[in-house]
Amino acid sequence: MSLPLVFIVAVAKNGVIGGDNKLLWRLSGDLKRFKALTMGKPMIMGRKTFDSIGKQLPGRETIVVTRDANWRHAGVHVAQDLDGALVLAQTTGQRMGASEITVVGGGEIYRQLLPLADRIEWTQVDLAPEGDALFPPLDPKEWRESAREAHLRHPEAGDEADYAFVSYQRITNGR
Ligand SMILES: NC(=O)c1ccc[n+]([C@@H]2O[C@H](COP(=O)([O-])OP(=O)(O)OC[C@H]3O[C@@H](n4cnc5c(N)ncnc54)[C@H](OP(=O)(O)O)[C@@H]3O)[C@@H](O)[C@H]2O)c1
């Protein structure tokens, strides 16, 4: 049986997720949640997001999607298209005994894989910065909110905004 596909994303009120290939906010609670949600699982990401992180994250299997046939990075799996990335993520996930596959961005990858996503772990960031990477709008007929946890920012921890952790479940099963 195939492992579910779970998106993990932090989105500003205006749909922005990044700019100039960087994150646009600092939220320590969100970084902790990202780590907890991805640990022990395969992570599919676009080549630009990998460049932005700049390194392999320990305890997870990274699958980078790029059209560049020469792209390599030690310890990282590479796929030249999304179908290849999904197959690699399924086999890697089964081998690791993972409960699910994660998709961690960026905008191009979220947009193309959204029709296949089963769940979205969404951090709603109470900011509206300018940026060039966006999360696609969610169709309310396809997604329902199943959990929400609001957090006030902790300036002493370096948080730059209030935020909420929101889980969305797919409600349509037409695929
Ligand atoms: N807020 C969040 O949760 C979050 C999460 C992740 C990233 N981000 C932000 O998002 C931004 C990056 O997103 P982005 O949309 O610019 O780039 P991206 O989705 O990370 O990567 C795009 C790259 O992926 C490869 N690619 C895309 N579709 C492909 C396909 N169908 N087949 C093969 N390769 C494919 C291409 O790589 P090549 O050019 O090498 O061919 C493309 O240039 C950054 O600002 C980052 O900080 C935010």
Ligand as a Chemical Component Dictionary entry (heavy atoms), coordinates in Angstrom:
data_LIG
# 
_chem_comp.id                   LIG 
_chem_comp.type                 NON-POLYMER 
_chem_comp.pdbx_formal_charge   0 
_chem_comp.three_letter_code    LIG 
# 
loop_
_chem_comp_atom.comp_id 
_chem_comp_atom.atom_id 
_chem_comp_atom.alt_atom_id 
_chem_comp_atom.type_symbol 
_chem_comp_atom.charge 
_chem_comp_atom.model_Cartn_x 
_chem_comp_atom.model_Cartn_y 
_chem_comp_atom.model_Cartn_z 
_chem_comp_atom.pdbx_ordinal 
LIG N1  N1  N 0  7.328  28.689 3.782   1  
LIG C1  C1  C 0  7.605  27.430 3.510   2  
LIG O1  O1  O 0  7.063  26.508 4.123   3  
LIG C2  C2  C 0  8.589  27.116 2.426   4  
LIG C3  C3  C 0  8.962  25.788 2.194   5  
LIG C4  C4  C 0  9.877  25.533 1.163   6  
LIG C5  C5  C 0  10.392 26.579 0.417   7  
LIG N2  N2  N 1  9.991  27.841 0.688   8  
LIG C6  C6  C 0  10.469 28.965 -0.128  9  
LIG O2  O2  O 0  10.070 28.745 -1.473  10 
LIG C7  C7  C 0  11.012 29.355 -2.341  11 
LIG C8  C8  C 0  11.484 28.334 -3.350  12 
LIG O3  O3  O 0  10.365 27.896 -4.122  13 
LIG P1  P1  P 0  10.392 27.918 -5.736  14 
LIG O4  O4  O 0  9.007  27.710 -6.218  15 
LIG O5  O5  O -1 11.122 29.142 -6.167  16 
LIG O6  O6  O 0  11.340 26.688 -6.099  17 
LIG P2  P2  P 0  11.274 25.123 -5.714  18 
LIG O7  O7  O 0  9.886  24.612 -5.923  19 
LIG O8  O8  O 0  11.936 24.882 -4.411  20 
LIG O9  O9  O 0  12.266 24.518 -6.813  21 
LIG C9  C9  C 0  12.026 24.750 -8.170  22 
LIG C10 C10 C 0  12.971 23.874 -8.964  23 
LIG O10 O10 O 0  12.583 22.507 -8.841  24 
LIG C11 C11 C 0  12.832 21.833 -10.053 25 
LIG N3  N3  N 0  11.538 21.393 -10.614 26 
LIG C12 C12 C 0  10.318 21.968 -10.460 27 
LIG N4  N4  N 0  9.375  21.234 -11.087 28 
LIG C13 C13 C 0  10.011 20.179 -11.640 29 
LIG C14 C14 C 0  9.570  19.073 -12.423 30 
LIG N5  N5  N 0  8.270  18.904 -12.744 31 
LIG N6  N6  N 0  10.492 18.182 -12.835 32 
LIG C15 C15 C 0  11.813 18.333 -12.526 33 
LIG N7  N7  N 0  12.291 19.366 -11.760 34 
LIG C16 C16 C 0  11.393 20.280 -11.345 35 
LIG C17 C17 C 0  13.526 22.827 -10.969 36 
LIG O11 O11 O 0  14.908 22.708 -10.662 37 
LIG P3  P3  P 0  16.072 23.009 -11.741 38 
LIG O12 O12 O 0  15.978 24.490 -12.025 39 
LIG O13 O13 O 0  17.336 22.611 -11.055 40 
LIG O14 O14 O 0  15.760 22.157 -12.956 41 
LIG C18 C18 C 0  12.982 24.148 -10.456 42 
LIG O15 O15 O 0  13.800 25.258 -10.785 43 
LIG C19 C19 C 0  12.128 29.893 -1.448  44 
LIG O16 O16 O 0  11.885 31.270 -1.169  45 
LIG C20 C20 C 0  11.965 29.089 -0.175  46 
LIG O17 O17 O 0  12.455 29.775 0.963   47 
LIG C21 C21 C 0  9.115  28.125 1.674   48 
# 
loop_
_chem_comp_bond.comp_id 
_chem_comp_bond.atom_id_1 
_chem_comp_bond.atom_id_2 
_chem_comp_bond.value_order 
_chem_comp_bond.pdbx_ordinal 
LIG N1  C1  SING 1  
LIG C1  O1  DOUB 2  
LIG C1  C2  SING 3  
LIG C2  C3  SING 4  
LIG C2  C21 DOUB 5  
LIG C3  C4  DOUB 6  
LIG C4  C5  SING 7  
LIG C5  N2  DOUB 8  
LIG N2  C6  SING 9  
LIG N2  C21 SING 10 
LIG C6  O2  SING 11 
LIG C6  C20 SING 12 
LIG O2  C7  SING 13 
LIG C7  C8  SING 14 
LIG C7  C19 SING 15 
LIG C8  O3  SING 16 
LIG O3  P1  SING 17 
LIG P1  O4  DOUB 18 
LIG P1  O5  SING 19 
LIG P1  O6  SING 20 
LIG O6  P2  SING 21 
LIG P2  O7  DOUB 22 
LIG P2  O8  SING 23 
LIG P2  O9  SING 24 
LIG O9  C9  SING 25 
LIG C9  C10 SING 26 
LIG C10 O10 SING 27 
LIG C10 C18 SING 28 
LIG O10 C11 SING 29 
LIG C11 N3  SING 30 
LIG C11 C17 SING 31 
LIG N3  C12 SING 32 
LIG N3  C16 SING 33 
LIG C12 N4  DOUB 34 
LIG N4  C13 SING 35 
LIG C13 C14 SING 36 
LIG C13 C16 DOUB 37 
LIG C14 N5  SING 38 
LIG C14 N6  DOUB 39 
LIG N6  C15 SING 40 
LIG C15 N7  DOUB 41 
LIG N7  C16 SING 42 
LIG C17 O11 SING 43 
LIG C17 C18 SING 44 
LIG O11 P3  SING 45 
LIG P3  O12 DOUB 46 
LIG P3  O13 SING 47 
LIG P3  O14 SING 48 
LIG C18 O15 SING 49 
LIG C19 O16 SING 50 
LIG C19 C20 SING 51 
LIG C20 O17 SING 52 
# 
